[in-house]
Amino acid sequence: MSPADDYEYAPLRIPPGTSRSAAATMLSLQVDVGGWELARLQLHADGTRKAILRRRARLSYLPMPVT
């Protein structure tokens, strides 16, 4: 098993107009409930945020993020 196989990844799109505190709350709920951690966060010119979440593959019994 390679190091890349140790993690599973899930994209999460946060719509434009969402405040920074609301986006942080959304991400923290995914961390608390699903065992995810933030791997990457991109802020696009239109205000959309695209987050890539990751977690250990052994935690796959936990729920996927809700978009």
N, CA, C and O of each residue as an XYZ file, in Angstrom:
268
protein
N       0.851     -1.177      0.000
C       0.000      0.000      0.000
C       0.896      1.239      0.000
O       1.738      1.389      0.885
N       0.726      2.118     -0.972
C       1.538      3.320     -1.060
C       0.973      4.404     -0.127
O      -0.172      4.302      0.311
N       1.767      5.437      0.177
C       1.268      6.500      1.055
C       0.002      7.181      0.529
O      -0.838      7.618      1.317
N      -0.140      7.276     -0.806
C      -1.342      7.891     -1.371
C      -2.569      7.027     -1.114
O      -3.681      7.548     -1.029
N      -2.386      5.722     -0.991
C      -3.508      4.823     -0.732
C      -3.962      4.871      0.721
O      -5.022      4.341      1.053
N      -3.184      5.492      1.583
C      -3.548      5.577      2.990
C      -4.700      6.549      3.236
O      -5.341      6.497      4.285
N      -4.964      7.430      2.278
C      -5.988      8.452      2.444
C      -7.062      8.323      1.380
O      -6.807      7.850      0.273
N      -8.269      8.751      1.732
C      -9.314      8.944      0.743
C      -9.625     10.436      0.722
O      -9.528     11.115      1.745
N      -9.998     10.936     -0.442
C     -10.201     12.364     -0.646
C     -11.634     12.637     -1.059
O     -12.276     11.808     -1.703
N     -12.130     13.812     -0.681
C     -13.480     14.219     -1.057
C     -13.495     15.721     -1.323
O     -13.010     16.501     -0.503
N     -14.048     16.129     -2.465
C     -14.164     17.570     -2.745
C     -15.376     18.156     -2.037
O     -16.382     17.475     -1.832
N     -15.269     19.402     -1.675
C     -16.377     20.122     -1.055
C     -16.393     21.524     -1.650
O     -15.405     22.252     -1.558
N     -17.502     21.897     -2.253
C     -17.642     23.228     -2.859
C     -18.470     24.095     -1.932
O     -19.564     23.714     -1.516
N     -17.938     25.266     -1.614
C     -18.651     26.218     -0.759
C     -19.065     27.380     -1.656
O     -18.203     28.034     -2.244
N     -20.351     27.649     -1.774
C     -20.840     28.629     -2.751
C     -20.372     30.058     -2.450
O     -20.043     30.387     -1.310
N     -20.348     30.902     -3.492
C     -19.977     32.306     -3.293
C     -20.999     32.992     -2.394
O     -22.174     32.625     -2.378
N     -20.548     33.970     -1.663
C     -21.437     34.685     -0.748
C     -21.472     34.086      0.644
O     -22.049     34.674      1.558
N     -20.863     32.926      0.814
C     -20.792     32.304      2.136
C     -19.713     33.032      2.942
O     -18.588     33.199      2.471
N     -20.054     33.455      4.130
C     -19.083     34.183      4.938
C     -17.935     33.268      5.375
O     -18.055     32.043      5.370
N     -16.854     33.880      5.740
C     -15.684     33.117      6.192
C     -16.016     32.295      7.437
O     -15.586     31.148      7.551
N     -16.768     32.864      8.358
C     -17.113     32.132      9.578
C     -18.067     30.968      9.285
O     -17.958     29.908      9.903
N     -18.998     31.161      8.347
C     -19.898     30.073      7.972
C     -19.129     28.949      7.279
O     -19.395     27.772      7.523
N     -18.184     29.305      6.421
C     -17.357     28.293      5.745
C     -16.516     27.526      6.767
O     -16.375     26.307      6.670
N     -15.964     28.236      7.737
C     -15.172     27.579      8.778
C     -16.039     26.634      9.605
O     -15.586     25.560     10.001
N     -17.270     27.028      9.864
C     -18.199     26.169     10.595
C     -18.531     24.915      9.802
O     -18.577     23.820     10.363
N     -18.763     25.067      8.494
C     -19.047     23.916      7.636
C     -17.884     22.927      7.657
O     -18.081     21.718      7.777
N     -16.675     23.461      7.539
C     -15.496     22.591      7.533
C     -15.282     21.931      8.888
O     -14.916     20.757      8.949
N     -15.505     22.663      9.970
C     -15.292     22.068     11.288
C     -16.321     20.979     11.591
O     -16.014     20.021     12.300
N     -17.534     21.116     11.061
C     -18.524     20.051     11.225
C     -18.087     18.778     10.504
O     -18.272     17.678     11.023
N     -17.511     18.921      9.313
C     -17.015     17.750      8.586
C     -15.879     17.078      9.351
O     -15.774     15.852      9.367
N     -15.034     17.881      9.982
C     -13.927     17.332     10.773
C     -14.471     16.573     11.974
O     -14.034     15.456     12.254
N     -15.425     17.175     12.686
C     -15.953     16.558     13.900
C     -16.774     15.305     13.613
O     -16.656     14.308     14.327
N     -17.600     15.350     12.581
C     -18.528     14.253     12.307
C     -17.898     13.149     11.469
O     -18.093     11.966     11.749
N     -17.143     13.531     10.442
C     -16.674     12.540      9.487
C     -15.222     12.141      9.606
O     -14.766     11.273      8.861
N     -14.481     12.742     10.517
C     -13.081     12.389     10.658
C     -12.195     12.955      9.557
O     -11.089     12.462      9.339
N     -12.676     14.001      8.851
C     -11.927     14.592      7.751
C     -10.944     15.618      8.269
O     -11.100     16.142      9.372
N      -9.930     15.903      7.469
C      -9.026     17.027      7.710
C      -8.898     17.793      6.407
O      -9.093     17.242      5.324
N      -8.569     19.060      6.526
C      -8.462     19.921      5.349
C      -7.120     19.677      4.673
O      -6.068     19.877      5.280
N      -7.158     19.243      3.415
C      -5.927     19.012      2.655
C      -5.583     20.232      1.807
O      -4.411     20.580      1.662
N      -6.612     20.888      1.242
C      -6.375     22.050      0.381
C      -7.629     22.905      0.357
O      -8.750     22.396      0.389
N      -7.419     24.211      0.300
C      -8.536     25.146      0.178
C      -8.168     26.176     -0.869
O      -7.109     26.799     -0.794
N      -9.049     26.354     -1.851
C      -8.824     27.333     -2.913
C      -9.969     28.331     -2.908
O     -11.134     27.955     -2.782
N      -9.629     29.601     -3.046
C     -10.628     30.652     -3.180
C     -10.565     31.141     -4.620
O      -9.529     31.626     -5.076
N     -11.679     31.010     -5.331
C     -11.731     31.405     -6.736
C     -12.182     32.855     -6.862
O     -12.719     33.433     -5.917
N     -11.959     33.437     -8.041
C     -12.262     34.847     -8.276
C     -13.741     35.167     -8.093
O     -14.084     36.284     -7.706
N     -14.622     34.205     -8.367
C     -16.056     34.453     -8.212
C     -16.541     34.304     -6.774
O     -17.728     34.485     -6.506
N     -15.641     33.975     -5.844
C     -16.003     33.840     -4.437
C     -16.256     32.410     -4.001
O     -16.455     32.149     -2.815
N     -16.251     31.482     -4.943
C     -16.437     30.075     -4.615
C     -15.193     29.542     -3.922
O     -14.069     29.835     -4.329
N     -15.404     28.763     -2.881
C     -14.284     28.090     -2.218
C     -14.361     26.611     -2.564
O     -15.436     26.014     -2.525
N     -13.235     26.030     -2.898
C     -13.178     24.601     -3.174
C     -12.221     23.980     -2.164
O     -11.034     24.302     -2.130
N     -12.757     23.091     -1.351
C     -11.963     22.425     -0.324
C     -11.773     20.970     -0.729
O     -12.689     20.333     -1.250
N     -10.587     20.460     -0.488
C     -10.313     19.041     -0.646
C     -10.078     18.504      0.761
O      -9.155     18.926      1.456
N     -10.924     17.573      1.163
C     -10.827     16.965      2.488
C     -10.183     15.594      2.344
O     -10.333     14.936      1.314
N      -9.473     15.168      3.368
C      -8.898     13.832      3.342
C      -9.036     13.190      4.710
O      -9.153     13.869      5.730
N      -9.020     11.873      4.706
C      -9.040     11.114      5.950
C      -8.372      9.769      5.684
O      -8.246      9.335      4.539
N      -7.965      9.143      6.725
C      -7.357      7.817      6.605
C      -8.370      6.858      6.005
O      -9.553      6.913      6.340
N      -7.922      5.994      5.134
C      -8.815      5.055      4.454
C      -9.495      4.119      5.440
O     -10.585      3.623      5.159
N      -8.887      3.871      6.569
C      -9.485      2.960      7.548
C     -10.732      3.555      8.205
O     -11.468      2.837      8.882
N     -10.977      4.837      8.017
C     -12.154      5.488      8.591
C     -13.305      5.563      7.590
O     -14.197      6.397      7.744
N     -13.301      4.723      6.584
C     -14.278      4.815      5.505
C     -15.705      4.487      5.954
O     -16.643      4.719      5.192
N     -15.894      3.967      7.141
C     -17.241      3.689      7.630
C     -17.946      4.965      8.075
O     -19.153      4.944      8.315
N     -17.222      6.071      8.189
C     -17.815      7.347      8.567
C     -18.459      8.000      7.344
O     -18.086      7.677      6.217
N     -19.408      8.904      7.537
C     -20.142      9.496      6.401
C     -19.277     10.387      5.517
O     -18.304     10.984      5.978
N     -19.649     10.467      4.234
C     -19.002     11.363      3.284
C     -19.519     12.779      3.528
O     -20.585     12.941      4.122
N     -18.788     13.815      3.082
C     -19.261     15.182      3.262
C     -20.538     15.432      2.489
O     -20.755     14.866      1.417
N     -21.375     16.281      3.043
C     -22.617     16.665      2.394
C     -22.369     17.981      1.687
O     -21.953     18.957      2.311
N     -22.621     18.014      0.391
C     -22.366     19.250     -0.365
C     -23.599     20.086     -0.514
O     -23.550     21.154     -1.124
